Amino acid sequence: MALPKLQRGQLWEVDFEPQTHKQEPGKRSRPALIIQTNILNDAGHATTIVIPCTTQTYRDGQGDGFPLRVALGKLGKLPHDTDVLVDQIRTISNQRLMGSKPIAELSRTHMKRVEDALKILIAL
C-alpha cells in the first residue's frame, strides 16, 4: 500500500501504542500534528516528526497553557476540542499513520502559534 501524502501543518490520526513511558501520550488513535519539513515529506522519508494532540484540554488565564499547549478547538473533522502537546515532540514510523488522508489542516495562525511555542521550548 502506498504511503499517504504528508504535509507540514496537517493533523493525522496516529497509533501511539505501545507507549514506552507513562508520561508519554499513548492511545490507539490520537491526532498528531505533522511538523516535519515538506522536503522530507516529499522525499518519502520513512519517519515523520509529529506533535501528539489531546482532547483533555487545559485553559489558563491566557486561554490555552501556551507554550506547553496550543488550543485548536474542533478543527476539521476533530469531534472534540483539542490541544497540541507542544512539549511531546516525537519521530514516528510512517506505518503508525492511520487512514488515507488528514483529519484537518492548521491555519497559518495556528501554525504560527505552534512555531512560536516551539521556539520558546527549544530556546531559539
C-alpha positions as CSV (number, residue, x, y, z in Angstrom):
1,M,0.0,0.0,0.0
2,A,1.4,3.5,-0.9
3,L,2.0,5.9,1.9
4,P,-0.2,8.9,2.1
5,K,1.0,12.3,1.0
6,L,2.0,14.2,4.2
7,Q,2.3,18.0,4.5
8,R,3.6,20.1,7.4
9,G,0.6,21.5,9.3
10,Q,-1.7,18.6,8.7
11,L,-3.4,16.6,11.5
12,W,-3.4,12.8,11.1
13,E,-4.7,10.0,13.3
14,V,-1.7,8.1,14.7
15,D,-1.4,4.8,16.6
16,F,0.8,5.7,19.6
17,E,0.6,2.2,21.1
18,P,2.6,0.8,22.6
19,Q,3.8,3.7,24.7
20,T,7.1,3.3,26.4
21,H,6.7,5.6,29.3
22,K,3.5,6.6,31.2
23,Q,4.4,10.3,30.8
24,E,4.0,9.9,27.0
25,P,0.6,10.1,25.4
26,G,-0.5,6.6,24.4
27,K,-3.7,5.6,22.7
28,R,-4.5,3.6,19.6
29,S,-6.0,6.6,17.7
30,R,-4.8,10.0,18.6
31,P,-4.5,13.1,16.4
32,A,-0.9,14.3,15.8
33,L,0.4,17.4,14.0
34,I,2.9,17.0,11.2
35,I,5.8,19.4,11.9
36,Q,8.4,17.8,9.7
37,T,9.7,19.9,6.7
38,N,8.0,19.1,3.4
39,I,11.4,18.5,2.0
40,L,11.5,15.2,3.9
41,N,7.7,14.6,3.4
42,D,8.1,14.9,-0.4
43,A,11.1,12.7,-0.4
44,G,9.1,9.8,1.1
45,H,11.2,9.7,4.3
46,A,10.3,6.5,6.4
47,T,9.7,8.5,9.6
48,T,7.8,11.7,10.4
49,I,8.3,14.3,13.1
50,V,4.9,14.9,14.9
51,I,3.4,16.5,18.0
52,P,0.6,14.5,19.6
53,C,-2.7,16.2,20.5
54,T,-5.1,15.6,23.3
55,T,-8.8,16.2,24.0
56,Q,-8.0,16.7,27.7
57,T,-7.9,20.4,27.1
58,Y,-6.4,22.9,29.6
59,R,-7.3,26.5,29.8
60,D,-5.3,29.0,31.9
61,G,-5.8,32.8,32.3
62,Q,-4.3,33.4,28.8
63,G,-6.5,30.8,27.2
64,D,-4.6,27.6,26.5
65,G,-1.5,26.8,28.5
66,F,0.9,28.3,26.0
67,P,3.8,27.5,25.4
68,L,3.2,23.8,26.5
69,R,-0.1,23.6,24.7
70,V,-1.8,25.3,21.7
71,A,-5.6,25.1,21.5
72,L,-7.1,24.1,18.2
73,G,-10.8,23.8,19.1
74,K,-12.9,21.5,16.9
75,L,-10.8,21.9,13.8
76,G,-11.7,20.0,10.7
77,K,-13.0,16.5,11.5
78,L,-12.0,16.7,15.2
79,P,-15.1,15.7,17.2
80,H,-13.8,17.4,20.4
81,D,-11.9,20.5,21.4
82,T,-8.2,19.5,21.0
83,D,-4.8,20.8,22.2
84,V,-1.4,20.3,20.7
85,L,1.0,19.0,23.3
86,V,4.0,21.1,22.1
87,D,6.4,19.6,24.7
88,Q,5.8,16.0,23.4
89,I,7.6,16.1,20.0
90,R,8.5,12.7,18.6
91,T,9.5,10.9,15.5
92,I,7.3,8.1,14.4
93,S,7.3,5.4,11.7
94,N,5.0,6.3,8.9
95,Q,3.4,2.9,9.4
96,R,1.8,4.4,12.6
97,L,-0.3,6.8,10.4
98,M,-3.9,5.8,10.2
99,G,-6.2,6.5,7.3
100,S,-5.6,7.7,3.8
101,K,-5.9,11.4,4.4
102,P,-5.5,14.1,7.1
103,I,-8.3,14.8,9.5
104,A,-7.6,18.6,9.5
105,E,-5.1,21.2,8.4
106,L,-4.0,24.0,10.6
107,S,-4.4,27.6,9.6
108,R,-1.4,29.9,9.3
109,T,-2.4,31.5,12.6
110,H,-2.5,28.1,14.4
111,M,0.8,27.0,12.8
112,K,2.5,30.3,13.8
113,R,1.3,29.8,17.4
114,V,2.8,26.2,17.4
115,E,6.0,27.5,15.9
116,D,6.2,30.3,18.5
117,A,5.7,27.8,21.3
118,L,8.4,25.5,19.8
119,K,10.9,28.4,19.6
120,I,10.3,29.2,23.3
121,L,10.6,25.5,24.4
122,I,13.9,24.9,22.5
123,A,15.3,28.4,23.4
124,L,15.6,29.9,19.9
